[in-house]
Amino acid sequence: MHNIPPAQNILIVDEHDNCIGEEDKERCHDGDGILHRGFLAMLFTDRGELVLARRSARKRLWPGFWDGTVASHVLRGEDYLLASRRRLIEETGLVADSIRYLFKFRYKAGYRDAGTEHEICAVTLVTDIDEEQLLPDSSEIAELRTIDPRSIVIDRASEEYTPWLILALDHMRQQRQVWPVAAP
């Protein structure tokens, strides 16, 4: 059984990312899911490596999968950058002074019979961090590792990476997004 945190309302949106209200986070993930705002904050080290987080085994959706550094939801009064800043502190202890918005995309992905993520997901970026200073919250993150993002094999049926991480990396590659990585 999953540890269910106290009820938390997150922002629900229409297909154009206009806020249309709030709903309980767990309810947003039931069945086919309710479209809501989420984000993926990707941290890169001063060596240009992406900091990946293995999701806690206690997570309802995609437990034990590798994810971008922090993935979460937007609350009332926040934009994507403020939500990223809040969750980076809560999940890794990092106080990020300069978070950059990259892009957003819409996706829907179900995880077994546990529920569905149906999000407009913004991707945010923090560079030049020292991963030794990160203090992961074990209720959210089982472990951290660094990797050259160009080495991640994009497989939409992956049982290793979360679907939103795969989509974000695929989008970055298709758009020829500049990777903040050191030269080989």
Backbone as JSON, one array per atom type, in Angstrom:
{
  "sequence": "MHNIPPAQNILIVDEHDNCIGEEDKERCHDGDGILHRGFLAMLFTDRGELVLARRSARKRLWPGFWDGTVASHVLRGEDYLLASRRRLIEETGLVADSIRYLFKFRYKAGYRDAGTEHEICAVTLVTDIDEEQLLPDSSEIAELRTIDPRSIVIDRASEEYTPWLILALDHMRQQRQVWPVAAP",
  "N": [[0.84, -1.18, 0.0], [0.45, 2.29, -0.64], [1.91, 5.13, 0.93], [-0.13, 7.73, 1.59], [0.0, 11.12, 1.25], [-1.13, 14.04, 3.14], [-4.16, 15.63, 2.0], [-3.86, 17.67, -0.89], [-4.35, 20.47, -2.86], [-4.05, 21.01, -6.32], [-3.34, 22.92, -9.32], [-5.75, 22.84, -11.84], [-6.14, 22.74, -15.38], [-7.07, 24.0, -18.69], [-6.76, 22.8, -22.11], [-5.12, 24.75, -23.15], [-3.53, 25.61, -21.15], [-4.74, 27.36, -19.39], [-5.75, 28.31, -16.22], [-8.34, 26.66, -14.58], [-9.29, 26.04, -12.17], [-8.98, 24.29, -9.01], [-7.97, 21.11, -7.71], [-8.01, 18.14, -5.71], [-4.89, 16.58, -5.36], [-4.52, 13.75, -5.45], [-6.96, 12.91, -6.56], [-6.71, 14.04, -9.07], [-5.04, 12.23, -10.26], [-6.4, 9.88, -10.4], [-8.03, 7.22, -12.22], [-8.45, 8.17, -15.57], [-7.19, 10.53, -15.18], [-7.0, 14.07, -14.48], [-6.49, 16.99, -16.31], [-3.73, 18.9, -15.41], [-1.35, 21.28, -13.98], [2.07, 20.66, -14.08], [5.6, 20.19, -13.45], [9.01, 19.72, -14.48], [11.98, 19.85, -13.04], [15.23, 20.23, -13.97], [18.42, 19.63, -12.93], [21.75, 20.53, -13.56], [25.13, 19.65, -13.24], [28.25, 21.36, -12.48], [29.93, 20.15, -14.19], [28.4, 19.6, -16.33], [26.67, 17.44, -16.22], [23.55, 15.73, -15.97], [21.48, 15.64, -13.15], [19.93, 12.92, -12.02], [17.05, 11.55, -10.4], [16.07, 8.8, -8.51], [12.85, 7.74, -8.12], [11.09, 7.48, -5.05], [10.2, 4.36, -3.55], [7.8, 4.55, -2.37], [6.19, 6.12, -3.88], [3.14, 6.71, -5.62], [2.81, 6.65, -8.42], [4.93, 5.43, -10.92], [6.98, 4.32, -9.13], [10.35, 3.93, -8.07], [11.41, 4.45, -10.58], [13.72, 6.21, -12.72], [14.02, 9.71, -12.83], [13.79, 13.18, -13.89], [15.51, 15.69, -11.97], [13.71, 16.87, -10.05], [10.25, 16.43, -10.0], [7.03, 17.72, -10.0], [4.06, 19.46, -8.87], [2.1, 22.42, -9.56], [1.01, 24.91, -7.33], [-1.7, 26.99, -6.02], [-1.16, 30.44, -6.55], [1.39, 30.19, -7.5], [3.81, 30.23, -10.18], [5.39, 28.37, -12.82], [8.15, 28.61, -12.27], [8.29, 29.45, -9.56], [7.09, 27.23, -8.33], [8.96, 25.27, -9.02], [11.19, 26.23, -7.62], [10.26, 26.01, -4.95], [9.84, 23.18, -4.66], [12.4, 22.18, -5.24], [13.83, 23.02, -3.01], [12.39, 21.64, -0.99], [12.67, 18.91, -1.77], [15.39, 18.47, -2.35], [16.95, 20.2, -0.87], [18.19, 22.28, -2.13], [18.67, 25.68, -2.66], [17.79, 27.47, -5.2], [18.93, 30.11, -7.05], [18.8, 30.98, -9.67], [16.62, 29.93, -11.83], [15.71, 28.64, -14.89], [13.17, 28.85, -17.29], [12.36, 26.52, -19.78], [10.57, 25.18, -21.73], [7.22, 23.93, -22.4], [5.04, 21.07, -22.41], [2.32, 18.91, -23.35], [1.03, 15.92, -22.0], [-0.15, 12.55, -21.5], [-0.15, 9.79, -19.46], [-0.56, 6.54, -18.33], [-0.07, 4.57, -15.38], [0.18, 1.34, -14.85], [-2.43, -0.04, -12.91], [-2.58, 1.97, -11.13], [-3.01, 4.68, -11.58], [-3.01, 7.86, -13.39], [-0.93, 10.23, -15.03], [-1.73, 13.33, -16.22], [-0.84, 15.96, -17.74], [0.11, 19.4, -18.27], [3.25, 20.04, -18.69], [5.92, 21.84, -17.56], [9.31, 22.45, -18.31], [12.08, 23.14, -16.42], [15.26, 24.62, -15.65], [18.35, 24.37, -13.96], [21.67, 25.25, -13.67], [25.18, 24.44, -13.21], [25.48, 23.35, -10.58], [26.58, 21.98, -7.45], [26.51, 18.74, -6.9], [27.13, 17.41, -4.59], [26.18, 18.89, -2.53], [23.52, 18.43, -2.37], [20.7, 17.32, -0.58], [18.81, 14.79, -0.51], [15.32, 14.22, 0.06], [14.19, 11.41, 1.52], [11.6, 10.42, 1.38], [10.71, 11.19, -1.03], [12.82, 10.86, -2.9], [14.78, 8.16, -3.75], [17.44, 7.77, -4.47], [20.21, 9.61, -5.9], [21.86, 10.27, -8.99], [24.39, 11.13, -11.38], [24.55, 11.88, -14.88], [25.57, 11.93, -18.3], [23.38, 13.59, -20.28], [23.09, 13.06, -22.98], [23.58, 10.42, -23.23], [21.38, 8.97, -22.5], [19.11, 6.62, -23.53], [16.39, 7.04, -25.53], [13.38, 5.64, -25.08], [10.17, 5.04, -25.45], [8.73, 3.08, -24.17], [10.03, 2.56, -21.89], [11.08, 0.97, -18.92], [12.62, 2.06, -17.12], [12.95, 4.87, -17.03], [10.93, 7.76, -16.25], [7.9, 8.59, -18.05], [7.55, 11.37, -18.63], [10.12, 12.42, -18.38], [11.41, 11.16, -20.5], [9.93, 12.26, -22.64], [10.56, 15.0, -22.32], [13.37, 15.01, -22.73], [13.44, 14.02, -25.34], [12.08, 16.09, -26.67], [13.91, 18.19, -26.25], [16.08, 17.25, -27.73], [14.97, 17.08, -30.33], [14.39, 19.76, -30.85], [16.86, 20.72, -30.94], [17.87, 21.76, -28.66], [20.16, 23.53, -26.69], [22.39, 21.66, -24.93], [23.4, 21.86, -21.62], [26.09, 20.82, -21.3], [29.4, 19.61, -20.76], [32.03, 19.68, -23.2], [32.77, 16.72, -25.11]],
  "CA": [[0.0, 0.0, 0.0], [1.21, 3.53, -0.73], [1.68, 6.17, 1.93], [-0.8, 8.84, 0.93], [0.2, 12.35, 2.02], [-2.36, 14.8, 3.37], [-4.77, 16.2, 0.78], [-3.23, 18.88, -1.4], [-4.96, 20.89, -4.1], [-3.16, 21.48, -7.37], [-4.05, 23.69, -10.34], [-6.22, 22.15, -13.04], [-6.07, 23.66, -16.51], [-7.62, 23.54, -19.96], [-5.72, 22.37, -23.05], [-4.25, 25.89, -23.46], [-2.84, 25.92, -19.89], [-5.46, 28.37, -18.62], [-6.2, 27.76, -14.96], [-9.8, 26.59, -14.48], [-9.66, 25.69, -10.8], [-8.09, 23.46, -8.21], [-8.52, 19.81, -7.38], [-7.15, 17.31, -4.89], [-3.82, 15.96, -6.15], [-4.78, 12.32, -5.65], [-8.08, 12.78, -7.48], [-6.19, 14.38, -10.4], [-4.3, 11.08, -10.79], [-7.28, 8.71, -10.47], [-8.59, 6.87, -13.53], [-7.78, 8.76, -16.73], [-6.51, 11.76, -14.77], [-7.54, 15.4, -14.79], [-5.39, 17.82, -16.81], [-3.23, 19.81, -14.38], [-0.01, 21.82, -14.2], [3.21, 20.02, -13.45], [6.88, 20.66, -13.96], [10.18, 18.88, -14.34], [13.17, 20.69, -12.82], [16.44, 19.47, -14.27], [19.66, 20.23, -12.44], [22.98, 20.12, -14.22], [26.32, 19.94, -12.44], [29.24, 22.24, -13.11], [30.58, 19.33, -15.23], [27.44, 19.42, -17.41], [25.92, 16.2, -16.1], [22.2, 15.83, -15.47], [21.24, 14.95, -11.89], [18.72, 12.12, -12.06], [16.55, 11.1, -9.1], [15.23, 7.6, -8.52], [11.65, 8.0, -7.34], [10.9, 6.64, -3.88], [9.32, 3.2, -3.69], [6.51, 4.92, -1.79], [5.42, 6.91, -4.84], [1.98, 6.04, -6.22], [3.04, 6.49, -9.85], [6.31, 5.19, -11.34], [7.93, 4.16, -8.03], [11.61, 3.31, -8.44], [11.86, 4.87, -11.91], [14.59, 7.38, -12.77], [13.27, 10.91, -13.22], [14.59, 14.39, -13.8], [15.87, 15.89, -10.57], [12.48, 17.05, -9.27], [9.02, 16.57, -10.76], [5.96, 17.97, -9.05], [2.88, 20.18, -9.33], [2.0, 23.85, -9.29], [-0.03, 25.24, -6.38], [-2.27, 28.32, -6.15], [-0.24, 31.54, -6.28], [2.72, 29.9, -8.06], [4.01, 29.95, -11.58], [6.27, 27.2, -12.94], [9.44, 28.87, -11.63], [8.12, 29.42, -8.1], [6.84, 25.84, -7.94], [10.25, 24.59, -9.12], [12.02, 26.68, -6.5], [9.72, 25.42, -3.72], [10.07, 21.74, -4.58], [13.84, 21.93, -5.17], [14.2, 23.16, -1.6], [11.76, 20.57, -0.22], [13.12, 17.57, -2.13], [16.86, 18.32, -2.43], [17.63, 21.17, -0.02], [18.86, 23.28, -2.95], [18.07, 27.0, -2.85], [18.24, 27.84, -6.55], [18.71, 31.52, -7.31], [18.48, 31.24, -11.08], [15.93, 28.84, -12.51], [15.33, 29.09, -16.23], [12.08, 28.14, -17.96], [12.75, 26.11, -21.13], [9.41, 24.94, -22.59], [6.23, 23.05, -21.78], [4.39, 20.13, -23.33], [1.17, 18.21, -22.77], [1.1, 14.48, -22.14], [-1.01, 11.71, -20.66], [0.45, 8.46, -19.35], [-1.07, 5.74, -17.22], [0.87, 3.64, -14.75], [-0.52, 0.13, -14.42], [-3.77, 0.31, -12.46], [-2.4, 2.9, -10.01], [-3.45, 6.02, -11.91], [-2.56, 8.51, -14.63], [-0.46, 11.61, -15.08], [-2.29, 14.06, -17.36], [-0.26, 17.24, -17.37], [0.9, 20.33, -19.04], [4.49, 19.93, -17.92], [6.98, 22.8, -17.9], [10.67, 22.0, -18.01], [12.91, 24.22, -15.9], [16.68, 24.26, -15.67], [19.33, 25.01, -13.08], [22.99, 24.76, -14.08], [26.39, 24.68, -12.4], [25.3, 23.06, -9.16], [27.47, 20.99, -6.85], [25.59, 17.7, -6.46], [27.5, 16.97, -3.24], [25.44, 19.7, -1.56], [22.11, 18.05, -2.38], [20.26, 16.47, 0.53], [17.51, 14.3, -0.97], [14.28, 13.79, 0.99], [14.0, 9.98, 1.2], [10.2, 10.1, 1.08], [10.53, 11.55, -2.44], [13.94, 10.44, -3.74], [15.51, 7.01, -3.21], [18.86, 8.03, -4.69], [20.58, 10.53, -6.97], [23.05, 9.95, -9.79], [24.62, 12.07, -12.48], [24.73, 11.2, -16.17], [25.58, 12.78, -19.49], [22.03, 13.39, -20.81], [23.13, 12.55, -24.35], [23.73, 8.96, -23.19], [20.11, 8.34, -22.16], [18.43, 6.08, -24.69], [14.97, 7.39, -25.49], [12.51, 4.51, -25.38], [8.87, 5.41, -24.86], [8.21, 1.96, -23.38], [11.05, 2.32, -20.87], [10.75, 0.59, -17.54], [13.7, 2.64, -16.32], [12.77, 6.31, -16.92], [9.54, 8.22, -16.27], [7.52, 9.02, -19.41], [7.73, 12.8, -18.84], [11.54, 12.66, -18.61], [11.68, 10.74, -21.88], [9.35, 13.27, -23.53], [11.33, 16.24, -22.2], [14.67, 14.83, -23.4], [13.15, 13.9, -26.77], [11.78, 17.44, -27.16], [15.16, 18.95, -26.27], [16.88, 16.77, -28.85], [14.31, 17.46, -31.58], [14.51, 21.21, -31.0], [18.29, 21.02, -30.89], [18.1, 22.57, -27.45], [21.57, 23.49, -26.29], [22.61, 20.94, -23.69], [24.43, 22.5, -20.77], [27.06, 19.78, -20.98], [30.8, 19.85, -21.14], [32.43, 19.06, -24.47], [33.31, 15.36, -24.91]],
  "C": [[0.88, 1.24, 0.0], [0.9, 4.43, 0.46], [1.06, 7.35, 1.21], [-0.63, 10.08, 1.8], [-1.13, 13.06, 2.26], [-2.86, 15.41, 2.06], [-4.08, 17.51, 0.41], [-3.91, 19.22, -2.71], [-3.91, 21.42, -5.06], [-4.0, 22.16, -8.44], [-4.47, 22.79, -11.5], [-6.37, 23.19, -14.14], [-6.82, 23.11, -17.71], [-6.45, 23.2, -20.88], [-4.77, 23.5, -23.46], [-3.49, 26.38, -22.23], [-3.46, 27.11, -19.16], [-5.98, 27.7, -17.36], [-7.72, 27.8, -14.9], [-10.24, 26.17, -13.08], [-8.57, 24.91, -10.1], [-8.78, 22.14, -7.92], [-7.51, 19.07, -6.52], [-6.14, 16.56, -5.77], [-4.1, 14.49, -6.43], [-5.91, 12.11, -6.64], [-7.63, 13.09, -8.91], [-5.49, 13.19, -11.06], [-5.14, 9.81, -10.85], [-7.74, 8.48, -11.9], [-7.77, 7.4, -14.68], [-7.08, 10.07, -16.41], [-7.27, 13.01, -15.19], [-6.35, 16.26, -15.21], [-5.01, 18.87, -15.77], [-1.83, 20.28, -14.73], [1.02, 21.04, -13.4], [4.48, 20.62, -14.0], [7.95, 19.6, -13.73], [11.37, 19.82, -14.22], [14.4, 19.81, -13.04], [17.66, 20.26, -13.81], [20.83, 19.66, -13.21], [24.16, 20.55, -13.37], [27.23, 20.91, -13.17], [30.06, 21.48, -14.15], [29.64, 19.05, -16.4], [26.65, 18.13, -17.35], [24.54, 16.48, -15.5], [22.09, 15.04, -14.17], [19.88, 14.25, -12.0], [18.34, 11.7, -10.65], [15.75, 9.82, -9.31], [14.06, 7.88, -7.59], [11.53, 7.0, -6.19], [9.96, 5.48, -4.19], [7.93, 3.48, -3.14], [5.64, 5.75, -2.74], [4.29, 6.08, -5.44], [2.23, 5.7, -7.69], [4.53, 6.4, -10.15], [7.29, 5.11, -10.16], [9.19, 3.45, -8.52], [12.14, 3.67, -9.81], [12.81, 6.06, -11.76], [13.81, 8.54, -13.38], [14.26, 12.06, -13.33], [14.77, 14.7, -12.32], [14.64, 16.03, -9.68], [11.31, 17.22, -10.22], [7.88, 16.74, -9.76], [4.86, 18.79, -9.71], [2.9, 21.63, -8.88], [0.8, 24.09, -8.37], [-0.55, 26.66, -6.63], [-1.23, 29.37, -5.76], [1.15, 31.33, -6.84], [2.67, 29.9, -9.58], [4.97, 28.75, -11.63], [7.6, 27.39, -12.22], [9.34, 28.84, -10.11], [7.88, 28.01, -7.59], [8.14, 25.04, -7.99], [11.13, 24.95, -7.94], [11.57, 26.02, -5.18], [10.08, 23.95, -3.6], [11.56, 21.39, -4.6], [14.32, 22.03, -3.73], [13.67, 21.96, -0.81], [12.36, 19.2, -0.51], [14.63, 17.39, -2.11], [17.63, 19.24, -1.5], [18.3, 22.29, -0.8], [18.04, 24.57, -3.01], [18.63, 27.51, -4.17], [17.89, 29.3, -6.81], [18.32, 31.81, -8.76], [17.94, 29.97, -11.73], [15.45, 29.39, -13.84], [14.2, 28.21, -16.76], [12.54, 27.79, -19.37], [11.56, 26.0, -22.08], [8.39, 24.15, -21.79], [5.6, 22.19, -22.86], [3.23, 19.46, -22.58], [1.37, 16.71, -23.01], [0.1, 13.81, -21.21], [-0.39, 10.33, -20.66], [-0.1, 7.76, -18.12], [0.01, 4.82, -16.68], [0.09, 2.48, -14.16], [-1.95, 0.47, -14.02], [-3.74, 1.32, -11.32], [-2.89, 4.31, -10.31], [-2.78, 6.57, -13.16], [-2.01, 9.89, -14.34], [-1.05, 12.21, -16.35], [-1.93, 15.52, -17.11], [0.09, 18.11, -18.56], [2.14, 20.51, -18.17], [5.51, 20.95, -18.43], [8.32, 22.18, -17.52], [11.47, 23.23, -17.6], [14.33, 23.7, -15.71], [17.46, 25.07, -14.65], [20.68, 24.41, -13.45], [24.05, 25.08, -13.04], [26.2, 24.43, -10.92], [26.34, 22.01, -8.72], [26.58, 19.91, -6.25], [25.91, 17.17, -5.06], [26.73, 17.73, -2.17], [23.96, 19.34, -1.5], [21.82, 17.07, -1.24], [18.88, 15.93, 0.2], [16.6, 13.87, 0.18], [13.93, 12.35, 0.62], [12.54, 9.61, 0.96], [9.88, 10.41, -0.38], [11.56, 10.9, -3.36], [14.69, 9.3, -3.06], [17.01, 7.19, -3.35], [19.04, 9.01, -5.83], [21.77, 9.95, -7.72], [23.2, 11.01, -10.87], [24.93, 11.28, -13.74], [24.83, 12.25, -17.26], [24.22, 12.56, -20.16], [22.01, 12.85, -22.23], [23.24, 11.03, -24.37], [22.43, 8.24, -22.85], [19.42, 7.9, -23.45], [16.94, 6.37, -24.54], [14.16, 6.2, -25.99], [11.19, 4.77, -24.68], [8.24, 4.3, -24.04], [9.17, 1.63, -22.23], [10.46, 1.91, -19.53], [11.82, 1.13, -16.6], [13.48, 4.12, -16.04], [11.29, 6.68, -16.95], [9.18, 8.71, -17.68], [7.74, 10.5, -19.64], [9.21, 13.16, -19.01], [11.9, 12.3, -20.04], [11.15, 11.78, -22.87], [10.14, 14.57, -23.5], [12.67, 16.12, -22.93], [14.49, 14.72, -24.91], [12.88, 15.28, -27.37], [13.07, 18.27, -27.25], [16.03, 18.54, -27.45], [16.28, 17.19, -30.18], [14.46, 18.95, -31.87], [15.95, 21.67, -31.02], [18.6, 22.0, -29.76], [19.57, 22.45, -27.07], [21.66, 22.77, -24.95], [23.65, 21.67, -22.88], [25.45, 21.47, -20.32], [28.44, 20.15, -21.47], [31.09, 19.15, -22.47], [33.03, 17.69, -24.21], [34.83, 15.35, -24.99]]
}
